Amino acid sequence: MKLILEEFSPDSNSSFRIMQNPRLSQIFYWHFHPEIELVYIEGTDGTRHVGEHISRYRYNDLVLIGSNIPHLNFDYMVKTEDYEKVVLQLSPSFLGNGLSQTPELKGIAELFERSQYGIAFGENVKLALAERMKNIRTIPPFEQLLEVLSIFQLLANTTEYELLHEKSVENQYNKKDQERIKRLYQFIDENYQRKIELNEVAEMTNLSEAAFCRYFKRMTRLTFIEFLNHYRVNQAKNLLLLDKNVTETCFDCGFESMSYFNRTFKKVTGVNPLAFKKHYF
């Protein structure tokens, strides 16, 4: 699992960046960036993986992701190419002091603070903003700015949303930590199908096993085993959605017994693997 610091470059003549239909379905793009990101996706089912939160969305999703929260591309392993995706990225300070000092923008400033929890919006909000998100690139720069502010004002005023974390996800990655976590995630991505010993990952960070466990928990808010299980379950969900059977999926994702796989899968997702698969087939 490669954790990537995404470089931000605003659109020409703009203080933000809008990406229309970036196609990343075959890439596991686990990344973070200082910019706040609003993602709209329509026409497919997929995985919503933001920070520690992992869930499934059906047909469409609208999520606001705060600064430096690691997240997965929302179209990873989707089963169709016929979908719409719009990504809006902007710096938390894109209006300078105007955001905090302008009374009319108070709601948006508070929305940006809540974005550190990760926010998923409800059906009525998605319906109201679907066409506006898909058409935003077609309007001139000044009108784009007004439209962006209008969209965020709507999101600031709605009560139809879910916070994805109980606590705000803080920026916890300095440059040294970024490189260290990136190596660990890459190692997990390349080795999750086999048994991974704790001493292997501890040696990668030049820490004792006990110190590594404390470090990893501080960085990810999960124990290493919890994180590894979350990753393996996420991979298992993708295999099940490709119609692999439960037994094959269990061992392909690094679990050593069916009982442990079933128990872990249910703990992470709320249902056992067979029930998850039957829901989609």
Protein Blocks (a to p, Z undefined) as FASTA:
>chain_A
ZZddddddddehiabdcdehiafklpccddddfbdcddddehiacdddehjbccddehia
cddddehiacddfkgoiabfbdcdddddddfklnojmlmmmmklmmmmmmmmmmmnopad
dfklmmmmmmmmmmmmmpcfklmmmmmmmmmmmmmmpcbdcdfbfbdcddfbdfklmmmm
mmmmmmmmmmmmpccdfklmmmmnopafklmmmmmmmmnopafklmmmmmmmmmmmmmmm
nopafklmmmmnopabfklmmmmmmmmnopafklmmmmmZZ
